[in-house]
């Protein structure tokens, strides 16, 4: 019989979300940006049987999506990293366009020719610049425990 189990990382700062953002640049190439945040705390549920939950509790690393988990709560998140998949396949001009779409307010015509600051990625700016969120992967490292 399946039971719903509520789980949490053993350690603070071991809960990660990786968002997959997509955009098509002017050359027609599709670009995928992986945007990762780290969370101080969070809980999630997995519905499974007692045998499987005991195996899951032994895992050092869990991708919650692989177990049809449901995120209940995430607290105190911060920017961790971002990466363009297959970055080495883009020309110098394409990389410049990708970076503009990541960091520059494209609606402000006064900023289009200025240098941009490669700081933290702003997901609101991504949406404004035509990126779409396609998927989110939820992961926990260094073990989980029952709440």
Secondary structure, 3 states (H helix, E strand, C coil): CCEEEEEEECCCCCEEEEEEEEEECCCCCEEEEEEEEEEEEEEEEEEECHHHHHHHCCCCEEEHHHHCCEEEEEEEEEEEEEEECCHHHCCHHHHHHHHHHHHCCCCCHHHCCCCCCCCCCCHHHHHHCCCEEEEEEEEEECCEEEC
